[in-house]
Amino acid sequence: MNLPYLDLIVLFGYLFGVVIFGSYFLRSSRTTEGFMAASRSLPGWLVGMSILGTYVSSISFLALPGNAYGGNWNSFVFSLSLPFAAVIAVRYFVPFYRKGGEISAYHHLEQRFGGWARTYAMSMYLLTQLARMGTIMYLVALALTPFTGWDVRGIIIITGVLVTIYTMLGGIEAVIWTDAIQTTVLIVGALVCLGIMLFGMADGPAQIFHIAIEHHKFSLGSFQASLAQPTFWVVLMYGLTINLQNFGIDQSYVQRYITARSDKDAARSVWLGALMYLPVSAIFFLIGTALFSFYTHHPEMLSATVNAAQKPDAVFPYFIVTQLPPGVTGLLLAAVAAAAMSTVDSSLNSSATLFLRDIYKRYFRPQAGEKESMRVLHGATLVWGLLGTGIALAMINVQSALDAWWQLAGIFSGGMLGLFLLGLISKKARNPAAVTGVIIGILVILWMTFSPKWTGPLRMFRSPFHNFMIIVIGTLTILLVGMGVSRLKRFREPAE
């Protein structure tokens, strides 16, 4: 299936327009402070829209409707955890980072637990971002190929080159502005799609809901007290942990707090991003539910080539290409590609920032001047862009190996939140407690990840928990073990 020329023109025009717009911020990113922190001058609403954009990625644009189409609204519970995470972030995380003023999210770990903690957290973050960039570029290219007729490799290379150019030129301000614009386009496009589905039914919008209710598509999952299934409570705990990790230790979020022009703007950005994602994610879930009702009512409109039973993620892109008017289709597909770029550009800028602050200035040139630092930032952005693009290309042939790498990156990054919370909550915890907590926590995470595949005599030692509980239990293990070791050490110390 190939797009009409009008859609191709809109698609190319939009993508290159984003690059030109992002490059416009070259003049404000000529200093390290401008490149990494936008001179700490951005309004809260803009930073909040950028935070929202990190949630409403192109993968979410495809995955959330697919999830609701093939199942129900169980995953929406993840969104319900965001207000709780936002309360904690505004109360503790944002003031903590704003008061310190350090642009690296992991600088304080060295002061708290030693250089190993900073290097560990930074290294795991960089590895995770490389895997993330490669995954996003590959999956979006895979989604766009059937509808554009382009080769997967070509889409990956074009995406990687364009996003690297404007991120290298425009810095964090370009990242935040383009995120805000692309998020707006995605939301408007989603509303257009939803409207077409709602009013494309013979009996009007009510028919969408009647069909969906008959098939229990609005269920939030079981409310049983089980940790072995993705119940409402398991998804809620998983969402709270993931969102605390995002708000608390993710460099791209922390960097956004620093770009805000005041403490109030930084707090406002968290509230805006978190609270807006609730209705926005509900729209995407409703799209998936509406797709189910739409194609249940119009089965003849769903091509036999779209295996909806096995690949529900393919249904929404198929709807976009076959049901939207010319021009709108191209704009929406461009927004999907641009949303991938907005996710990658954030990873590029935050990774380059960490390379300068936590590697180059930490281990090689602490007294590096402004010009030298800018060369390092530009060079790191370019190298990370090439590496991310290379990983995306490699996924075409060795996807299983990179999936394993992605899984391992998730395993080790799972220890980052526990370490951060230990330093924040336990004032008495020192290096031995942190080291012990991280080691035991990672062992628990490894056991929960790999033990479900054990056979033979080891079957009895399998983890009984659902995969969503891995990061929850791993984080709690690091926190509680660290606090326990620090308390035990205090009891063993002789009284003065």
N, C-alpha and C positions, 0 to 999 in steps of 0.2 A: 504494500500500500504506500503510494507516494503522495505527498502533500501537494495541493494546487500551488501555482506560482505565487498567488497573492499571500498565502500562508508562509511560503518560503521567504518572501520579501519581508514580511512582518517579523519572522523569526530572526533572520539575519540582521535586519535593521535594529531590532530590540537589543540583541546581544552586543552589537558594536556600539550602540548608543550607551549601554551600561559602561562599556570600557572607556568611551570618551568622557562620560560624566565622572567616572571614578578618577580618571587622569587629571581632571580639572583641579583636584585638591593637591596637585604637586607643589604649589606655592606655599601651602600650609604644612607640608610634611618635609621641609628641607632641614629641619633640626630633629634631633633624637626625641625631644619632648613632643614635638608636633607629630612625628611618625608613630610613636608608641602611645601617646596619651592625648593627642589632639589639643595640646597646650592646656588641658583640663578646663575646657571652655564650653562644652556642649550642653544643651538644655536637657532636662530630664525626659521630656516626651520623646525626643529623638533617640536617646539611649534606650529608653523603654521599648520603642519600636524595633530597635536592633536586637534587644534581648528576645522579644517576641519572634523575630526572624530566625533566631537560633533554634527555636522550638518548631516553627512552621517551616521546616526544610522541605526540599523536593521529595525526600524519602517519605516524610510524613504525608505530603500531598498525595502520594500514591498508596502508601501503606495503610493509613487510617481508613480511607474508604474501602480498601480491599479487605481489611480486618472486619469491618462492619458488614460488608457484603457476604463474606464467607462464614461469619459467626454472629456475634452480637456486640453489645456495648460494654463488655467486660473490661476492655483496655481503657475505656474512658475514665475509669476509676483512677488511673494514673494522673489524669488532669485534675481530679478532685483533690489530690494531695498538694497541689501547687500553692494554694492559699496558706496552708500550714507551714510549708517550707519558706514561703515569703515572709511570714511573721518572724521566723527565726533569723532569716537572712537580714531583714531590716533592723532587727533588734541587736544582733550580735555581729554578723559577718561584715556588713557594709561599714559600720563604725570602726571595726577592727582594721580593715584595710585602708579606709580613708584617714584614720588617725596616724597609721604608720607611714603612709605616703609612698611606700616602696611599690614600684610597678610590677615586680615579680611576686606571684602568689606564693612562692616557696622560699623567699628570702628569710622570713621569720622562723622557718623550721630549723635553719642553721643556728640561729640565736637560741632556740629552745632546746634542741636535741643534738646539735652538732652538724658538721658538714655532710655526713652520710645521708641525713634525712632530707636535706635540700637537694642533693644530687639524685637520690633515689626517686623522689617525687617528680623532679624535673625530667629525669630520663624516662620514666614511665609515661608522663604526659606527652613527651615528644614522640615516643613510639606509638602511642594511642592515636595521636593526630595524624601521623603518616598513614596508619591503617585506615583511619576514618576518611581521609582525603581520597585514598585509592578506592575504597569501597563505594563512596558516594559518586565519584566520577564514573566508575564502571557501571553501577546499577542504573544511573540516569541515562548513560549512553545505551545500555541494553534496552531501556524502556523506550527511547526515542527512535532507535534503529528501524523497527518495523513500520513506523509511520512516516519517516523521512526518506527511507531507502539508502541512507548513508551507512558506511562501514563503521562498526563499533570503534575501531582504532582511530578513525578520523574524528569522530565526535569527542573522544577522550583527549586527543591532542589539541583540538581547537579549544575545548573548554580549559584545559591546563594552561595553554599559552595566554589566552585572553585574561583569565583570572590572575595569573602571575604578573602580567604587565601592569594592570591597574592597581593591584595591591602594592607592588614595588614602587609605583609612582605616587600613589595617593595616600598610603599609610592607613592608620586606623580611622581617620575621618572619612576617607573614601569607603572603607568597609562599612562603617555605621550608616552613612547616607544611602549607599546602594542597598544595604539590608532593609532599611526602612521603605524605600521605594518598591523593592521587589516583594516585600511582604504585603504591601498594599495591593499590588497587582494580583498577587496570588489570592488574596481574600476576595477581591472584587470578582475575579474569574470564577472562584468557587461558588459565590452567590449566584452568578449568571447560570452556571451549570445546574445548581440546585433549583433555580426558578424554572428552567426548561423542563426538568424532570417533574416537578410538582404540577406544572400546568400542561404536561404532555399526556396526562391520564384522561381517559374517557369520562370518568366521573369526578374529575377535579382532584385537588391536593388531598382530600380526605381519603381517597382510595389508596394512596401511598401508605398511610398510617394503618388502614384496615388490613391490608395484606401483610404489613410488617408485624402487627400485633398478633395476627393469626399464626405466624411462624416464630413468635417469641424473639424478635430481632432486637427489642429494646432492653433485654435483660442485662443487668450489671454483674451477673454471675452469682454463684452460690454464696450464702451467708453462713455456711457451716464453719465450725471451728476446726478446720483442717489446714495444715501447712504443706500438704502433699499435692494440692490442686490449686489452680489459679483462682481462688475464691476472691470475693470482694476484699477481704481483709489482707490477703497475701498481696494482691495488686496494690492496695493502698500503702502497705509497708514498703513494698518495692519502689513505688513512685516517690514516697517521702524520702527514702534513702538516696535515690538517684538525683532528685531535685536538690537535696541538701549538698550532694557532691557537686552538682553544677554551680549552685550559688556560693558554695564555700571554698572549693579548691580548684575549680576550672579556671585556667589563666584567661581564657577569652571573656569570661564573666567578670573576673576581678579587674581586668584591664578596662572594661566598660565602666565599672564603678569609678575608676580613677579619672576617666575622661569627663565625667560630669562636673559642672562648674561649681557645685556646692553639695554639702552633705544632704540637704533636702532634695536636690535634684537626683542624687544617686539613689536615695530611698524611693523617690517617686518612680524612678525607672524600673525598679524591681517590682513595685506594685502594679505598674502599667503592664509590664511584660507578663507577669504571672496571672493577673486577673483577666486580661484580654485573651489569654490562651484558652481559658475555660469556654467561652462562647465560640471561639474560632475552631477549637478542636471538636466541639459539638456539631458545628457545621459540616466538618469533614466526615464525622461519623454518620450524620444524617444523610450526607451524599451517598455513602455506602449503602445505607438502609434503603434510600430512595432508588438506587440502582437495582437492588434486589427486587423491589416492588415493580419498578419500571420494566425490567426484562422478564419478570414473572408474568406481567400483563401483556408484554410484547415479545414473546420468545422468538418470533421470526426475525427480530431486529438484531439479535445477538449471533454473530458469525460462529459457525462451527469450528473455525480455526482458533477461537478464543476459548481455551479450556478453563471455563470459569470454576469448575469444581476443584481443579488442582492449582490454578493460578488466578485467584481472585484479584490480585494486584493489576492484572492486565485489563480488567473490565473498564475501569475509569478512563485510562488512556484511549481505549477503543471508543468509548462514548464521546470523548472530546473530539476525536477525528471524524466520527460518523454523524454526530447529531448537532454539532455547533456550526453556525454559519461561517463561510470563508472569512478569513481575517481574524475572527475571534479565536478560531482554532490555533492559528499560528501564534497569536499573542499569548494564549494560555500555555502552549508547549514551550514558548520562549521563556515564560515566567517559571516553568518547571526547571528548565535548564539554568536559568539565572539564579534560581533559589539554590541549586547545587553550587553555583559559583559563589553565592553569598556565604554558604557554609564553609567552602574551601578557603575563601579569602580570610575569614576569621581565623582559621587554623594556621594559615600562612603567617599572618601578622603576629599572632600570639607566639608561634614557634620561633620566629625571627627575634622577637623581643626577649624570649628566654635564652636564646643562644647568645645574645649580646650580654645580658645581665648575669646569667647564671653559669655560663661557660667561658666566654671570651674574657669578660672583665673579672670573673671570679678566679680563673686559673691561669690566664695568659697575660693580659694587659690591663691591670686594675686602673692605670692612669691614662687609658686611651682617650684621646681628644675627640672633639665633635666631628671633624671630618673623617677620622678613622672609624669612629663608631657608626657613622652613616654608611660608610663603605661596607662595614660588617652587616648592618641591617639589610642593605640592598642585596648583598651577596647571599646572605642566609635565606632571604625570601626567594631568590632565584633558585638556589640549591634545593630548598624544600619543595618548591613548585615542580622542579624536575623529578625529584624523588617521588612525590605524590602521583604525578602523571605516570612515571615508570611503574609504580605499584599497580595502578589501575590497568595499565596495559598487560602487566604480568598476570593479573587475575583472569584474563581471557583463557589462558592455558593451564594455569596452576591454581585455580580457585580454591581447591581443597586445602592446599598448603597454606595459603594466605588466610583462609578461614580459621585454621589452627593458630596462626600467628595473632589474628584478631582476638581469638579466645584467650590466648595467653596474655595479651596486652590488657584485656579486661580483668584477668585474674590478678595481675600485679597492681594495676591501678586501683583495684578494689581496696587495697590497703591504705590508700592515700587519705580517704575521708576519716577512717578510724584514727590515723596518726594525727590529723589536724584536730579532731575533736578531743583527743587525749591532751594535746597541748593547750587547747582552749578551756577545757573543763577542769582538768586536774593541775592545779598550780604546783603541786609537789612532785609530779612525775618528771623524771630525769632520763638521761640517755639509756641506762640499763632497762628501765621499764618500757621505753619506746621500742628498743630493739627486740625485747622479749615479746611484746605485744604484736609487732609486725610479723615476726617469724611464725608465731603460733597462728596468727590470723591468716597468713598466706597458706599455711599447711591445711587449715580448715577449709579455705576456699578451694584449694587443689583437690581435697578429698570430696567435697560436695560436687565439684565439676566433673571429675573423672570416675568416681566410684559407681555411678549408675550403670556403667558399661562392664563392671567386673563380673566375671563368671566363675564357676567352680566353687571351691571352698571360700572364696572371697565374697560370694554373693551376700552372705549374712552381714557383711560390713558396708553394704551399699547405703548411700545417703537416702533417708526417707523423705527429704524435703524437695519441694518444687524448685526449678531453676531460678525463679524470681527471688528465692530466699537466700541465694548464695551471697550476694553483696550485703544483704541485711544482716545475716548471721556473721559474715566475715568482718564487717565493720564493728558490730557489737563485741565480737571476740577481741579485736585489737584494743578497743576502748576499755573493756572490763578487765582483761588480762593486764594491760598497762597500769590501770588504776590499782589492781590488786597487788602487783609487784611493788609499786611505789609505796603502798600502805604497809606491806610486809617489811620492806626495807626500813621504814620509819620505826616499826616496832622492834627491829633487831638492833637499831642504833642505841648505844648506851646513853643513859640520861646524863646531861651535863651537870 
